[in-house]
Amino acid sequence: MLLNEHQAAFAGAIWHDDAAPAIGVTPAKRFAIYRNNVFASLAGVLAAHYPVIQRLLGDDCFRGCCLRFVSECPPTSPILGEYGGGLADFLCRLPDLAALPYLPDIARLEWACHEALHGADATVLTPEALSGIGPDRVADLMLRAHPTAQILRSAYPIHSIWRTNMFDAETRVIAADAMGEAVLISRVNNEVSVEFMSPPAAAFASALLDGSPLADAAIAAAEIDARFALAPSLAVLLRANAFMGYDLHAEPTRIPSC
């Protein structure tokens, strides 16, 4: 058997077979120790990526979920920082966690934080960079999303649940049936920023991050709440380093008064 065939058989046994492969690894207990170490290491990677999920589930339950995830979803890349992005979808498939329907969205929030922290560097658009745009072209602004910025919306109070479990020594009780929340995740000064977004602010930010002109984004927000204030909402996004540049829409438009 060639070396690469030995390696493939060894790896296959780790993920799909509790017994030692027939490639000279004896006794079987030695292989089991190696296999357990691989699973434990990957479970540790997941714990580093999902501290709030671990706190919500408790150490034992979380470890059990991680080991099942590792068994069913082994790494496809040698880069451990890329491992674990599918945990949210995996949690959706576990019937034992059906009583915690918000859990997958919390996992999505934590993975988005991980992506923001390790995302690509890019120039950050500052308010000063927009100062030269004439008032007649402000409505035509098309802001280019920074690679670390994204909006996450949920039917559950994910920001409240995440925040108390991330920062409070004693967690506050958050009703799972409370109003859903949206957050803006980005990177500011090499740290992850998680900003609560009201429904109109989330619609505004989502439209801008998707490349819509400022006027269209403002209309989307105003349709949710006519009291939407454009300038403060745009300032929040700029402070959060949500953009890396801008273009001007080819066809001039008019911005609504909001």
C-alpha positions in Angstrom: 0.0 0.0 0.0 1.3 3.4 -1.0 1.9 6.2 1.6 -1.0 8.2 0.4 -3.3 5.2 0.6 -2.1 4.5 4.2 -2.9 8.1 5.0 -6.4 8.0 3.4 -7.2 4.7 5.3 -6.0 6.2 8.6 -8.1 9.4 8.1 -11.1 7.4 7.0 -10.9 5.3 10.2 -10.8 8.4 12.3 -14.0 9.8 10.9 -16.0 6.6 10.1 -14.7 3.7 12.2 -14.1 3.3 15.9 -11.7 0.4 15.3 -8.1 0.7 14.2 -7.5 0.4 10.5 -5.7 -2.6 9.1 -2.5 -0.7 8.3 -0.3 -1.8 11.1 -1.6 0.4 13.9 -1.7 -1.9 16.9 -3.1 -2.3 19.4 -6.5 -0.8 18.7 -6.4 1.2 21.9 -3.6 3.3 20.6 -5.6 4.3 17.6 -8.6 5.0 19.8 -6.5 7.4 21.9 -5.4 9.2 18.8 -8.9 9.4 17.5 -10.2 10.8 20.8 -7.5 13.4 20.8 -8.5 14.5 17.3 -12.2 14.8 18.3 -11.3 16.6 21.5 -9.1 19.1 19.7 -11.8 20.0 17.2 -14.4 20.2 20.0 -12.0 22.7 21.6 -11.9 24.7 18.4 -15.7 24.9 18.4 -15.7 26.0 22.1 -13.4 28.9 21.1 -15.8 29.9 18.3 -19.0 29.5 20.2 -18.6 30.6 23.9 -22.2 31.8 24.2 -23.6 28.5 22.8 -21.5 26.7 25.4 -22.8 28.8 28.2 -26.4 28.4 27.1 -26.1 24.6 26.8 -23.8 23.9 29.6 -20.4 22.2 29.3 -21.5 18.6 29.1 -24.4 19.1 26.6 -22.2 21.4 24.5 -19.4 18.9 24.4 -21.8 16.2 23.4 -23.1 18.3 20.5 -19.6 19.2 19.4 -18.5 15.6 19.3 -21.6 14.7 17.2 -20.8 17.6 14.9 -17.2 16.6 14.5 -18.3 13.0 13.6 -20.9 14.1 11.1 -19.1 17.2 9.7 -15.3 16.6 9.7 -13.0 19.5 8.5 -12.7 20.0 4.8 -9.7 22.5 5.2 -6.5 22.2 7.2 -7.1 25.7 8.5 -8.8 25.3 11.9 -10.0 28.9 11.8 -12.3 27.9 9.0 -13.9 25.0 10.9 -17.3 25.2 12.5 -19.3 27.4 10.2 -22.0 24.8 9.8 -22.8 24.4 13.5 -25.9 26.6 13.3 -27.5 24.3 10.6 -26.4 21.2 12.6 -28.2 22.5 15.7 -31.4 22.9 13.7 -31.3 19.1 13.1 -31.0 18.1 16.7 -34.5 17.2 18.1 -33.2 17.4 21.7 -32.7 21.1 21.2 -36.1 21.9 19.7 -37.1 23.7 22.9 -34.3 26.2 22.2 -35.4 27.5 18.8 -33.2 30.6 19.1 -30.0 28.6 19.4 -29.1 28.3 15.7 -29.4 32.1 15.3 -27.1 32.7 18.3 -24.6 30.3 16.6 -24.9 32.3 13.4 -24.2 35.5 15.3 -21.1 34.0 16.9 -19.8 32.7 13.6 -20.4 36.2 12.1 -18.3 37.6 14.9 -15.6 35.1 14.1 -15.7 36.0 10.4 -15.6 39.7 11.2 -12.5 39.3 13.5 -10.6 37.3 10.9 -12.0 38.9 7.7 -9.9 40.6 5.1 -8.4 44.1 5.7 -9.8 46.9 3.5 -9.8 50.7 3.5 -12.5 52.1 5.8 -14.8 54.7 4.4 -14.8 57.8 6.7 -17.3 60.7 6.9 -14.6 63.0 5.7 -14.4 61.0 2.5 -18.0 61.9 1.7 -17.7 65.6 2.4 -17.0 66.5 -1.2 -20.2 65.1 -2.6 -22.6 67.7 -3.6 -26.1 67.9 -2.0 -27.6 67.0 -5.4 -25.8 63.7 -5.6 -26.1 62.5 -2.0 -29.2 60.4 -2.9 -27.1 58.6 -5.6 -24.5 57.3 -3.2 -23.9 53.6 -3.5 -21.7 52.5 -0.6 -19.4 49.5 -1.0 -19.7 47.0 1.9 -16.6 46.4 4.0 -15.7 42.6 3.9 -16.1 42.3 7.7 -19.6 43.9 7.9 -22.9 42.1 7.7 -26.5 42.3 9.0 -28.1 39.4 10.8 -31.8 39.4 11.5 -33.7 36.9 13.6 -37.2 36.2 14.8 -35.6 35.9 18.3 -34.0 38.5 20.6 -30.5 37.4 19.6 -28.7 40.6 20.6 -30.1 40.5 24.1 -29.4 36.8 24.6 -25.9 37.1 23.2 -25.0 40.2 25.2 -26.0 38.9 28.6 -24.4 35.5 28.1 -21.2 37.2 26.7 -20.7 39.9 29.3 -22.8 39.4 32.4 -21.5 37.3 35.4 -25.2 36.4 36.1 -27.2 36.3 33.0 -30.5 38.2 32.7 -33.6 36.3 31.8 -34.5 37.0 28.2 -37.9 35.7 27.1 -37.4 33.6 24.0 -40.7 34.9 22.6 -39.7 38.5 22.9 -39.5 40.6 19.8 -37.0 39.6 17.2 -33.8 41.6 16.8 -31.3 42.5 14.2 -27.6 43.3 14.6 -24.8 44.8 12.6 -21.5 42.8 12.9 -18.3 44.5 11.9 -14.7 45.1 13.0 -13.6 48.4 14.7 -10.0 48.9 15.8 -9.3 45.2 15.4 -12.2 44.3 17.7 -15.6 42.9 16.8 -18.5 45.3 17.0 -22.0 44.0 17.5 -24.5 46.8 17.1 -28.3 46.5 17.8 -30.4 47.6 14.8 -34.0 48.7 15.0 -36.2 47.3 12.1 -36.0 50.4 10.0 -32.3 50.8 10.7 -31.7 47.2 9.7 -33.6 47.6 6.5 -31.6 50.7 5.7 -28.3 49.0 6.5 -29.2 45.9 4.6 -30.1 47.8 1.5 -26.8 49.8 1.6 -24.7 46.7 2.2 -26.4 45.1 -0.8 -25.4 48.0 -3.0 -28.7 50.0 -3.2 -28.5 53.8 -3.7 -28.9 55.8 -0.5 -32.3 57.1 -1.7 -33.7 53.5 -2.1 -32.3 52.4 1.2 -33.9 55.4 2.9 -37.3 54.6 1.3 -37.0 50.9 2.5 -36.5 52.2 6.0 -39.2 54.8 5.8 -41.7 52.2 4.7 -41.2 50.4 8.0 -41.3 53.6 10.1 -42.0 57.0 8.7 -40.0 58.6 11.6 -36.8 57.0 10.3 -33.9 59.5 10.6 -31.4 59.0 7.8 -28.4 61.0 9.0 -28.0 59.4 12.5 -28.4 55.9 11.0 -25.8 56.6 8.4 -23.5 57.9 11.1 -23.8 54.7 13.1 -22.9 52.6 10.0 -19.8 54.8 9.3 -18.6 54.6 12.9 -19.0 50.8 12.7 -16.7 50.7 9.6 -19.4 49.2 7.5 -18.1 50.5 4.2 -14.9 50.7 2.3 -15.8 53.1 -0.5 -18.5 54.5 -2.6 -19.8 55.0 -6.2 -22.5 57.3 -7.6 -25.5 55.9 -9.3 -25.5 56.8 -13.0 -29.1 58.1 -12.9 -29.7 61.0 -10.4 -32.5 60.3 -8.0 -34.3 62.3 -5.3 -34.0 61.3 -1.6 -37.1 61.3 0.5 -37.4 63.7 3.4 -36.7 61.6 6.4 
